Amino acid sequence: MGGMKQPDHAERRPGRRGRSPLDYGELRLFLLAIIADRPSHGYELIKAIEERTGGHYIPSPGAIYPNLSWLEDLGLVTVQPQGGRKCYAITPEGRAFLAANRPAIGAILVRDWTVPTGDPVRAGMQALKSALATVLAGPEDPARLSAIADLLQTTARAIREIAPPRRNDTEQGISVTMEQITTRHRFDIRRRPLVVRDKTRVTPQMIRLVLAGDDLADFQSPAPDDHVKLLIDGPGGEPVMREYTPRAFDPQAGTLTIDFAVHEAGPATQWAVDAAPGDRLTVAGPRGSTVIAPVFDWWLLIGDETALPAMGRWVEGMAQGAAVTTLGLVTGPAEEQHWQTLANHVAHWCHRADPVDPQAVASAVAGLDLPEGRGFVWIAAEAGVARHIRDHFLTARNHPRHWLKAAGYWTAGKADTSDKTLE
């Protein structure tokens, strides 16, 4: 996969050098904020951005329209024909999205556009300064200020701990400061009391519960690998909390679907086995969501039983014609799942007895034939297995680390322990 191009990004002003001043998430927020002021078509949005940046940034149609399509796909804007052009108008969901991202929007609107985009550190410092100025200018909120202080401390620690780039990154000429390919969302955590509406067996070792409740009215889960916390009554009535992936959410029906992999007995697994319609539980989260931009030529999803809910949701939600390959790690043919999708989906299954032995899946991973072009690799399994697969792609395949996401959804020998970073 040598010679891969970096994903195209928002266009630079003609004649200027350096990186775009807006990443994908910022450009989308900027567009949505402008559309919130008044419905606009693409050319009007380009001119509005030029005016609001004092002429320092003029996005191309190639930067604008894919992001408008993203906003439309998420239901944040609607499109109506107007004089032979598409006119974009904000939806109630779009206004709610703006409200949830008000600090980020404020930072964009007060940004100093004269900061050179070729200096990403100074640009980042300016963005942080603008964001803090926006928050501090508002009403005093001790809880919010405390949360911001904690975030600043966490960010400072993360900056100090940044490691040098890995060898394969520099070999391919991919900068560790390449433009973001993700949009991160933060949500207020709410505890939602729900009731079990339906229960089915997807496979012998996969239980599906459909949950319902009025508190799901404002539930959000944009990314297929989001996580929520389930609070249930464990043995003896003591509360138990475990993380699970939202398999599906139907806002019209007001239902949330969760799949439970029935592996080694635990309180949450046993609760799912015993659950019946009418049983109650509490769901909290998701705390946040990371949406991967649809800028890749192909996708590869690898995961064990605990990752199948995320993989199934991801495949089913992909656009028509998208190229996606999956490798499911399961105990046998009875545990294979079949997903309906408009994407060009190629499914592989690896049958192994020991879910913590990376060698049991090594040949299946090594035998994957990957397409040409830019590809995103997603891995989730037991922490040791996920780490082994990740290292295979970074070393043997020389895959760019920025185009890969790996997580340990569970850790052998440790109850309720995940490793989302595998560092």
Contacts in CASP RR format, 6 or more apart in sequence:
PFRMAT RR
TARGET T0000
AUTHOR 0000-0000-0000
METHOD contacts of the structure
MODEL  1
MGGMKQPDHAERRPGRRGRSPLDYGELRLFLLAIIADRPSHGYELIKAIE
ERTGGHYIPSPGAIYPNLSWLEDLGLVTVQPQGGRKCYAITPEGRAFLAA
NRPAIGAILVRDWTVPTGDPVRAGMQALKSALATVLAGPEDPARLSAIAD
LLQTTARAIREIAPPRRNDTEQGISVTMEQITTRHRFDIRRRPLVVRDKT
RVTPQMIRLVLAGDDLADFQSPAPDDHVKLLIDGPGGEPVMREYTPRAFD
PQAGTLTIDFAVHEAGPATQWAVDAAPGDRLTVAGPRGSTVIAPVFDWWL
LIGDETALPAMGRWVEGMAQGAAVTTLGLVTGPAEEQHWQTLANHVAHWC
HRADPVDPQAVASAVAGLDLPEGRGFVWIAAEAGVARHIRDHFLTARNHP
RHWLKAAGYWTAGKADTSDKTLE
1 370 0 8 1.000
1 372 0 8 1.000
1 373 0 8 1.000
1 375 0 8 1.000
1 397 0 8 1.000
1 398 0 8 1.000
1 399 0 8 1.000
1 400 0 8 1.000
2 172 0 8 1.000
2 398 0 8 1.000
3 172 0 8 1.000
4 172 0 8 1.000
4 373 0 8 1.000
4 374 0 8 1.000
4 375 0 8 1.000
4 400 0 8 1.000
5 373 0 8 1.000
5 374 0 8 1.000
6 174 0 8 1.000
6 178 0 8 1.000
6 179 0 8 1.000
7 179 0 8 1.000
7 181 0 8 1.000
7 293 0 8 1.000
7 295 0 8 1.000
7 296 0 8 1.000
7 374 0 8 1.000
8 62 0 8 1.000
8 63 0 8 1.000
8 295 0 8 1.000
9 19 0 8 1.000
9 20 0 8 1.000
9 23 0 8 1.000
9 24 0 8 1.000
9 63 0 8 1.000
9 179 0 8 1.000
10 20 0 8 1.000
10 22 0 8 1.000
10 24 0 8 1.000
10 27 0 8 1.000
10 57 0 8 1.000
10 59 0 8 1.000
10 60 0 8 1.000
10 63 0 8 1.000
11 20 0 8 1.000
11 58 0 8 1.000
11 59 0 8 1.000
11 60 0 8 1.000
11 62 0 8 1.000
11 63 0 8 1.000
12 18 0 8 1.000
12 19 0 8 1.000
12 20 0 8 1.000
12 57 0 8 1.000
12 117 0 8 1.000
13 55 0 8 1.000
13 56 0 8 1.000
13 57 0 8 1.000
13 58 0 8 1.000
14 58 0 8 1.000
16 117 0 8 1.000
17 118 0 8 1.000
18 116 0 8 1.000
18 117 0 8 1.000
18 118 0 8 1.000
19 117 0 8 1.000
19 118 0 8 1.000
19 120 0 8 1.000
19 177 0 8 1.000
19 179 0 8 1.000
20 57 0 8 1.000
20 63 0 8 1.000
20 117 0 8 1.000
20 179 0 8 1.000
21 53 0 8 1.000
21 56 0 8 1.000
21 57 0 8 1.000
21 111 0 8 1.000
21 113 0 8 1.000
21 115 0 8 1.000
21 117 0 8 1.000
21 123 0 8 1.000
22 30 0 8 1.000
22 57 0 8 1.000
22 59 0 8 1.000
22 108 0 8 1.000
23 179 0 8 1.000
23 180 0 8 1.000
24 67 0 8 1.000
24 179 0 8 1.000
24 180 0 8 1.000
24 181 0 8 1.000
24 182 0 8 1.000
24 183 0 8 1.000
24 293 0 8 1.000
25 180 0 8 1.000
25 183 0 8 1.000
26 104 0 8 1.000
26 108 0 8 1.000
27 59 0 8 1.000
27 63 0 8 1.000
27 67 0 8 1.000
28 67 0 8 1.000
28 70 0 8 1.000
28 71 0 8 1.000
28 183 0 8 1.000
29 98 0 8 1.000
29 101 0 8 1.000
29 104 0 8 1.000
29 105 0 8 1.000
29 108 0 8 1.000
30 49 0 8 1.000
30 52 0 8 1.000
30 105 0 8 1.000
30 108 0 8 1.000
31 45 0 8 1.000
31 49 0 8 1.000
31 64 0 8 1.000
31 67 0 8 1.000
31 68 0 8 1.000
31 71 0 8 1.000
32 71 0 8 1.000
32 76 0 8 1.000
32 77 0 8 1.000
32 90 0 8 1.000
32 94 0 8 1.000
32 97 0 8 1.000
32 98 0 8 1.000
33 98 0 8 1.000
33 105 0 8 1.000
33 108 0 8 1.000
33 109 0 8 1.000
34 40 0 8 1.000
34 45 0 8 1.000
34 48 0 8 1.000
34 49 0 8 1.000
34 52 0 8 1.000
35 45 0 8 1.000
35 77 0 8 1.000
35 88 0 8 1.000
35 89 0 8 1.000
35 90 0 8 1.000
36 90 0 8 1.000
36 94 0 8 1.000
36 95 0 8 1.000
36 98 0 8 1.000
39 80 0 8 1.000
39 87 0 8 1.000
39 88 0 8 1.000
39 89 0 8 1.000
39 90 0 8 1.000
40 48 0 8 1.000
40 87 0 8 1.000
40 88 0 8 1.000
41 82 0 8 1.000
41 85 0 8 1.000
41 86 0 8 1.000
41 87 0 8 1.000
41 88 0 8 1.000
42 61 0 8 1.000
42 64 0 8 1.000
42 65 0 8 1.000
42 68 0 8 1.000
42 85 0 8 1.000
42 86 0 8 1.000
42 88 0 8 1.000
43 85 0 8 1.000
45 64 0 8 1.000
45 68 0 8 1.000
45 88 0 8 1.000
46 58 0 8 1.000
46 59 0 8 1.000
46 60 0 8 1.000
46 61 0 8 1.000
46 64 0 8 1.000
49 57 0 8 1.000
49 58 0 8 1.000
49 59 0 8 1.000
50 57 0 8 1.000
50 58 0 8 1.000
52 109 0 8 1.000
53 113 0 8 1.000
54 113 0 8 1.000
55 113 0 8 1.000
56 113 0 8 1.000
56 114 0 8 1.000
57 113 0 8 1.000
66 294 0 8 1.000
66 295 0 8 1.000
68 77 0 8 1.000
68 88 0 8 1.000
70 293 0 8 1.000
70 294 0 8 1.000
71 77 0 8 1.000
71 88 0 8 1.000
71 94 0 8 1.000
72 78 0 8 1.000
72 79 0 8 1.000
72 88 0 8 1.000
74 93 0 8 1.000
74 97 0 8 1.000
74 222 0 8 1.000
75 91 0 8 1.000
75 93 0 8 1.000
75 94 0 8 1.000
76 90 0 8 1.000
76 91 0 8 1.000
76 93 0 8 1.000
76 94 0 8 1.000
76 97 0 8 1.000
77 88 0 8 1.000
77 89 0 8 1.000
77 90 0 8 1.000
77 91 0 8 1.000
77 94 0 8 1.000
78 88 0 8 1.000
78 89 0 8 1.000
78 91 0 8 1.000
79 86 0 8 1.000
79 87 0 8 1.000
79 88 0 8 1.000
79 89 0 8 1.000
80 86 0 8 1.000
80 87 0 8 1.000
80 89 0 8 1.000
81 87 0 8 1.000
90 98 0 8 1.000
96 218 0 8 1.000
98 105 0 8 1.000
100 185 0 8 1.000
100 186 0 8 1.000
100 187 0 8 1.000
101 185 0 8 1.000
103 131 0 8 1.000
103 134 0 8 1.000
103 135 0 8 1.000
104 131 0 8 1.000
106 130 0 8 1.000
106 131 0 8 1.000
106 134 0 8 1.000
107 127 0 8 1.000
107 128 0 8 1.000
107 130 0 8 1.000
107 131 0 8 1.000
107 134 0 8 1.000
108 130 0 8 1.000
110 130 0 8 1.000
110 133 0 8 1.000
110 134 0 8 1.000
111 126 0 8 1.000
111 127 0 8 1.000
111 130 0 8 1.000
112 126 0 8 1.000
112 130 0 8 1.000
115 122 0 8 1.000
115 123 0 8 1.000
115 126 0 8 1.000
116 122 0 8 1.000
116 123 0 8 1.000
117 123 0 8 1.000
120 177 0 8 1.000
132 148 0 8 1.000
135 144 0 8 1.000
135 145 0 8 1.000
135 148 0 8 1.000
165 176 0 8 1.000
166 394 0 8 1.000
166 401 0 8 1.000
168 394 0 8 1.000
168 395 0 8 1.000
168 398 0 8 1.000
168 399 0 8 1.000
168 400 0 8 1.000
168 401 0 8 1.000
169 176 0 8 1.000
169 400 0 8 1.000
169 401 0 8 1.000
169 402 0 8 1.000
171 398 0 8 1.000
172 398 0 8 1.000
172 400 0 8 1.000
174 400 0 8 1.000
174 402 0 8 1.000
176 402 0 8 1.000
178 402 0 8 1.000
181 292 0 8 1.000
181 293 0 8 1.000
181 295 0 8 1.000
181 376 0 8 1.000
181 402 0 8 1.000
181 403 0 8 1.000
182 290 0 8 1.000
182 291 0 8 1.000
182 292 0 8 1.000
182 293 0 8 1.000
183 290 0 8 1.000
183 291 0 8 1.000
183 293 0 8 1.000
184 288 0 8 1.000
184 289 0 8 1.000
184 290 0 8 1.000
184 291 0 8 1.000
185 220 0 8 1.000
185 222 0 8 1.000
185 288 0 8 1.000
185 289 0 8 1.000
185 290 0 8 1.000
185 291 0 8 1.000
186 287 0 8 1.000
186 288 0 8 1.000
187 220 0 8 1.000
187 285 0 8 1.000
187 286 0 8 1.000
187 287 0 8 1.000
187 288 0 8 1.000
187 289 0 8 1.000
189 284 0 8 1.000
189 285 0 8 1.000
189 287 0 8 1.000
190 215 0 8 1.000
190 218 0 8 1.000
190 284 0 8 1.000
190 285 0 8 1.000
191 231 0 8 1.000
191 282 0 8 1.000
191 283 0 8 1.000
191 284 0 8 1.000
192 213 0 8 1.000
192 215 0 8 1.000
192 216 0 8 1.000
192 219 0 8 1.000
192 282 0 8 1.000
192 283 0 8 1.000
192 284 0 8 1.000
193 213 0 8 1.000
193 215 0 8 1.000
193 280 0 8 1.000
193 281 0 8 1.000
193 282 0 8 1.000
194 211 0 8 1.000
194 212 0 8 1.000
194 213 0 8 1.000
194 215 0 8 1.000
194 216 0 8 1.000
194 256 0 8 1.000
194 280 0 8 1.000
194 281 0 8 1.000
194 282 0 8 1.000
194 283 0 8 1.000
195 211 0 8 1.000
195 212 0 8 1.000
195 213 0 8 1.000
195 278 0 8 1.000
195 279 0 8 1.000
195 280 0 8 1.000
196 209 0 8 1.000
196 210 0 8 1.000
196 211 0 8 1.000
196 275 0 8 1.000
196 276 0 8 1.000
196 277 0 8 1.000
196 278 0 8 1.000
196 279 0 8 1.000
196 280 0 8 1.000
196 281 0 8 1.000
197 210 0 8 1.000
197 211 0 8 1.000
197 212 0 8 1.000
197 255 0 8 1.000
197 277 0 8 1.000
197 278 0 8 1.000
198 209 0 8 1.000
198 210 0 8 1.000
198 277 0 8 1.000
199 207 0 8 1.000
199 208 0 8 1.000
199 209 0 8 1.000
199 210 0 8 1.000
199 275 0 8 1.000
199 276 0 8 1.000
199 277 0 8 1.000
200 207 0 8 1.000
200 208 0 8 1.000
201 207 0 8 1.000
201 208 0 8 1.000
202 208 0 8 1.000
202 259 0 8 1.000
202 337 0 8 1.000
203 334 0 8 1.000
203 335 0 8 1.000
203 336 0 8 1.000
203 337 0 8 1.000
204 334 0 8 1.000
204 335 0 8 1.000
205 261 0 8 1.000
205 262 0 8 1.000
205 263 0 8 1.000
205 305 0 8 1.000
205 331 0 8 1.000
205 334 0 8 1.000
205 335 0 8 1.000
206 259 0 8 1.000
206 260 0 8 1.000
206 261 0 8 1.000
206 262 0 8 1.000
206 305 0 8 1.000
206 308 0 8 1.000
206 335 0 8 1.000
206 337 0 8 1.000
207 259 0 8 1.000
207 260 0 8 1.000
207 262 0 8 1.000
207 272 0 8 1.000
207 273 0 8 1.000
207 275 0 8 1.000
208 247 0 8 1.000
208 257 0 8 1.000
208 258 0 8 1.000
208 259 0 8 1.000
208 260 0 8 1.000
209 257 0 8 1.000
209 258 0 8 1.000
209 259 0 8 1.000
209 260 0 8 1.000
209 272 0 8 1.000
209 275 0 8 1.000
210 255 0 8 1.000
210 256 0 8 1.000
210 257 0 8 1.000
211 255 0 8 1.000
211 256 0 8 1.000
211 257 0 8 1.000
211 258 0 8 1.000
211 281 0 8 1.000
211 283 0 8 1.000
212 253 0 8 1.000
212 254 0 8 1.000
212 255 0 8 1.000
212 256 0 8 1.000
213 254 0 8 1.000
216 249 0 8 1.000
216 251 0 8 1.000
216 254 0 8 1.000
216 255 0 8 1.000
216 256 0 8 1.000
217 251 0 8 1.000
217 254 0 8 1.000
219 249 0 8 1.000
219 251 0 8 1.000
219 256 0 8 1.000
220 286 0 8 1.000
220 289 0 8 1.000
221 228 0 8 1.000
221 246 0 8 1.000
221 249 0 8 1.000
221 286 0 8 1.000
221 289 0 8 1.000
222 289 0 8 1.000
222 291 0 8 1.000
223 289 0 8 1.000
223 290 0 8 1.000
223 291 0 8 1.000
223 292 0 8 1.000
224 245 0 8 1.000
224 310 0 8 1.000
224 311 0 8 1.000
224 312 0 8 1.000
224 313 0 8 1.000
224 314 0 8 1.000
224 317 0 8 1.000
225 245 0 8 1.000
225 290 0 8 1.000
225 310 0 8 1.000
225 314 0 8 1.000
225 378 0 8 1.000
225 380 0 8 1.000
225 407 0 8 1.000
226 245 0 8 1.000
226 246 0 8 1.000
226 286 0 8 1.000
226 288 0 8 1.000
226 289 0 8 1.000
227 243 0 8 1.000
227 244 0 8 1.000
227 245 0 8 1.000
227 286 0 8 1.000
228 243 0 8 1.000
228 244 0 8 1.000
228 245 0 8 1.000
228 246 0 8 1.000
228 258 0 8 1.000
228 283 0 8 1.000
228 284 0 8 1.000
228 285 0 8 1.000
228 286 0 8 1.000
229 241 0 8 1.000
229 242 0 8 1.000
229 243 0 8 1.000
229 244 0 8 1.000
229 283 0 8 1.000
229 284 0 8 1.000
229 285 0 8 1.000
230 241 0 8 1.000
230 242 0 8 1.000
230 243 0 8 1.000
230 244 0 8 1.000
230 258 0 8 1.000
230 268 0 8 1.000
230 281 0 8 1.000
230 282 0 8 1.000
230 283 0 8 1.000
231 239 0 8 1.000
231 240 0 8 1.000
231 241 0 8 1.000
231 281 0 8 1.000
231 282 0 8 1.000
231 283 0 8 1.000
231 284 0 8 1.000
232 239 0 8 1.000
232 240 0 8 1.000
232 242 0 8 1.000
232 267 0 8 1.000
232 268 0 8 1.000
232 271 0 8 1.000
232 281 0 8 1.000
232 282 0 8 1.000
233 239 0 8 1.000
233 240 0 8 1.000
233 271 0 8 1.000
234 240 0 8 1.000
234 267 0 8 1.000
234 271 0 8 1.000
235 267 0 8 1.000
235 270 0 8 1.000
240 267 0 8 1.000
240 268 0 8 1.000
240 271 0 8 1.000
241 416 0 8 1.000
242 267 0 8 1.000
242 268 0 8 1.000
242 416 0 8 1.000
243 416 0 8 1.000
243 418 0 8 1.000
244 258 0 8 1.000
244 259 0 8 1.000
244 260 0 8 1.000
244 268 0 8 1.000
244 309 0 8 1.000
245 258 0 8 1.000
245 259 0 8 1.000
245 307 0 8 1.000
245 309 0 8 1.000
245 310 0 8 1.000
245 313 0 8 1.000
246 256 0 8 1.000
246 257 0 8 1.000
246 258 0 8 1.000
246 286 0 8 1.000
246 309 0 8 1.000
246 313 0 8 1.000
247 257 0 8 1.000
247 258 0 8 1.000
247 259 0 8 1.000
247 309 0 8 1.000
247 312 0 8 1.000
247 313 0 8 1.000
248 255 0 8 1.000
248 256 0 8 1.000
248 257 0 8 1.000
248 313 0 8 1.000
249 255 0 8 1.000
249 256 0 8 1.000
249 257 0 8 1.000
250 256 0 8 1.000
250 257 0 8 1.000
256 283 0 8 1.000
258 309 0 8 1.000
259 308 0 8 1.000
259 309 0 8 1.000
260 268 0 8 1.000
260 269 0 8 1.000
260 272 0 8 1.000
261 269 0 8 1.000
261 305 0 8 1.000
261 306 0 8 1.000
261 308 0 8 1.000
262 269 0 8 1.000
262 272 0 8 1.000
262 273 0 8 1.000
263 269 0 8 1.000
263 305 0 8 1.000
263 306 0 8 1.000
263 355 0 8 1.000
266 415 0 8 1.000
271 281 0 8 1.000
292 376 0 8 1.000
292 405 0 8 1.000
294 319 0 8 1.000
294 322 0 8 1.000
295 374 0 8 1.000
296 374 0 8 1.000
296 375 0 8 1.000
296 376 0 8 1.000
296 403 0 8 1.000
297 323 0 8 1.000
297 371 0 8 1.000
297 372 0 8 1.000
297 373 0 8 1.000
297 374 0 8 1.000
297 375 0 8 1.000
298 323 0 8 1.000
298 324 0 8 1.000
298 325 0 8 1.000
298 370 0 8 1.000
298 371 0 8 1.000
298 373 0 8 1.000
298 374 0 8 1.000
298 375 0 8 1.000
298 376 0 8 1.000
299 314 0 8 1.000
299 318 0 8 1.000
299 322 0 8 1.000
299 323 0 8 1.000
299 324 0 8 1.000
299 325 0 8 1.000
299 375 0 8 1.000
299 376 0 8 1.000
299 378 0 8 1.000
300 324 0 8 1.000
300 325 0 8 1.000
300 326 0 8 1.000
300 327 0 8 1.000
300 368 0 8 1.000
300 370 0 8 1.000
300 375 0 8 1.000
300 376 0 8 1.000
300 377 0 8 1.000
300 378 0 8 1.000
301 307 0 8 1.000
301 311 0 8 1.000
301 314 0 8 1.000
301 315 0 8 1.000
301 324 0 8 1.000
301 325 0 8 1.000
301 326 0 8 1.000
301 327 0 8 1.000
301 378 0 8 1.000
302 326 0 8 1.000
302 327 0 8 1.000
302 328 0 8 1.000
302 329 0 8 1.000
302 365 0 8 1.000
302 377 0 8 1.000
302 378 0 8 1.000
302 379 0 8 1.000
302 380 0 8 1.000
302 381 0 8 1.000
302 389 0 8 1.000
303 311 0 8 1.000
303 327 0 8 1.000
303 328 0 8 1.000
303 329 0 8 1.000
303 379 0 8 1.000
303 380 0 8 1.000
303 381 0 8 1.000
303 386 0 8 1.000
304 328 0 8 1.000
304 329 0 8 1.000
304 330 0 8 1.000
304 355 0 8 1.000
304 380 0 8 1.000
304 381 0 8 1.000
304 382 0 8 1.000
304 385 0 8 1.000
304 409 0 8 1.000
305 329 0 8 1.000
305 330 0 8 1.000
305 331 0 8 1.000
305 335 0 8 1.000
305 355 0 8 1.000
306 380 0 8 1.000
306 381 0 8 1.000
306 409 0 8 1.000
306 410 0 8 1.000
307 328 0 8 1.000
307 380 0 8 1.000
307 381 0 8 1.000
307 409 0 8 1.000
308 328 0 8 1.000
308 330 0 8 1.000
308 337 0 8 1.000
310 380 0 8 1.000
311 326 0 8 1.000
311 328 0 8 1.000
311 339 0 8 1.000
312 326 0 8 1.000
312 337 0 8 1.000
312 339 0 8 1.000
314 324 0 8 1.000
314 378 0 8 1.000
315 324 0 8 1.000
315 326 0 8 1.000
315 339 0 8 1.000
315 341 0 8 1.000
315 343 0 8 1.000
315 345 0 8 1.000
316 339 0 8 1.000
316 340 0 8 1.000
316 341 0 8 1.000
317 341 0 8 1.000
317 343 0 8 1.000
318 324 0 8 1.000
318 341 0 8 1.000
318 342 0 8 1.000
318 343 0 8 1.000
318 345 0 8 1.000
319 342 0 8 1.000
319 343 0 8 1.000
320 342 0 8 1.000
320 343 0 8 1.000
321 342 0 8 1.000
321 343 0 8 1.000
321 344 0 8 1.000
322 342 0 8 1.000
322 343 0 8 1.000
322 344 0 8 1.000
323 343 0 8 1.000
323 344 0 8 1.000
323 371 0 8 1.000
324 341 0 8 1.000
324 343 0 8 1.000
324 344 0 8 1.000
324 345 0 8 1.000
324 346 0 8 1.000
325 345 0 8 1.000
325 346 0 8 1.000
325 347 0 8 1.000
325 348 0 8 1.000
325 368 0 8 1.000
325 370 0 8 1.000
326 345 0 8 1.000
326 346 0 8 1.000
326 347 0 8 1.000
326 348 0 8 1.000
327 348 0 8 1.000
327 349 0 8 1.000
327 350 0 8 1.000
327 364 0 8 1.000
327 365 0 8 1.000
327 368 0 8 1.000
328 336 0 8 1.000
328 347 0 8 1.000
328 348 0 8 1.000
328 349 0 8 1.000
328 350 0 8 1.000
329 350 0 8 1.000
329 352 0 8 1.000
329 355 0 8 1.000
329 361 0 8 1.000
329 364 0 8 1.000
329 381 0 8 1.000
329 385 0 8 1.000
330 336 0 8 1.000
330 349 0 8 1.000
330 350 0 8 1.000
330 351 0 8 1.000
330 352 0 8 1.000
331 351 0 8 1.000
331 352 0 8 1.000
331 353 0 8 1.000
331 355 0 8 1.000
332 349 0 8 1.000
332 351 0 8 1.000
333 349 0 8 1.000
333 351 0 8 1.000
336 347 0 8 1.000
336 349 0 8 1.000
338 347 0 8 1.000
339 345 0 8 1.000
339 347 0 8 1.000
348 364 0 8 1.000
348 368 0 8 1.000
350 360 0 8 1.000
350 361 0 8 1.000
350 364 0 8 1.000
352 360 0 8 1.000
352 361 0 8 1.000
353 360 0 8 1.000
354 360 0 8 1.000
355 381 0 8 1.000
355 382 0 8 1.000
355 385 0 8 1.000
356 382 0 8 1.000
356 384 0 8 1.000
356 385 0 8 1.000
356 412 0 8 1.000
357 385 0 8 1.000
358 384 0 8 1.000
358 385 0 8 1.000
358 387 0 8 1.000
358 388 0 8 1.000
358 389 0 8 1.000
361 385 0 8 1.000
361 389 0 8 1.000
362 388 0 8 1.000
362 392 0 8 1.000
365 389 0 8 1.000
365 392 0 8 1.000
366 392 0 8 1.000
366 396 0 8 1.000
370 397 0 8 1.000
374 403 0 8 1.000
375 399 0 8 1.000
375 403 0 8 1.000
376 403 0 8 1.000
376 404 0 8 1.000
376 405 0 8 1.000
377 393 0 8 1.000
377 399 0 8 1.000
377 403 0 8 1.000
377 404 0 8 1.000
377 405 0 8 1.000
377 406 0 8 1.000
378 404 0 8 1.000
378 405 0 8 1.000
378 406 0 8 1.000
379 386 0 8 1.000
379 389 0 8 1.000
379 390 0 8 1.000
379 393 0 8 1.000
379 404 0 8 1.000
379 405 0 8 1.000
379 406 0 8 1.000
379 407 0 8 1.000
380 386 0 8 1.000
380 406 0 8 1.000
380 407 0 8 1.000
380 408 0 8 1.000
380 409 0 8 1.000
381 389 0 8 1.000
381 408 0 8 1.000
381 409 0 8 1.000
382 408 0 8 1.000
382 409 0 8 1.000
382 410 0 8 1.000
382 411 0 8 1.000
382 412 0 8 1.000
383 408 0 8 1.000
383 410 0 8 1.000
383 411 0 8 1.000
383 412 0 8 1.000
383 418 0 8 1.000
383 419 0 8 1.000
383 422 0 8 1.000
384 408 0 8 1.000
384 411 0 8 1.000
384 412 0 8 1.000
386 406 0 8 1.000
386 407 0 8 1.000
386 408 0 8 1.000
386 409 0 8 1.000
386 419 0 8 1.000
386 422 0 8 1.000
387 406 0 8 1.000
387 408 0 8 1.000
387 422 0 8 1.000
389 406 0 8 1.000
390 404 0 8 1.000
390 406 0 8 1.000
390 422 0 8 1.000
393 399 0 8 1.000
393 404 0 8 1.000
394 401 0 8 1.000
394 404 0 8 1.000
406 422 0 8 1.000
407 418 0 8 1.000
407 419 0 8 1.000
407 420 0 8 1.000
407 421 0 8 1.000
407 422 0 8 1.000
408 418 0 8 1.000
408 419 0 8 1.000
408 420 0 8 1.000
408 422 0 8 1.000
409 418 0 8 1.000
410 417 0 8 1.000
410 418 0 8 1.000
411 417 0 8 1.000
411 418 0 8 1.000
411 419 0 8 1.000
END
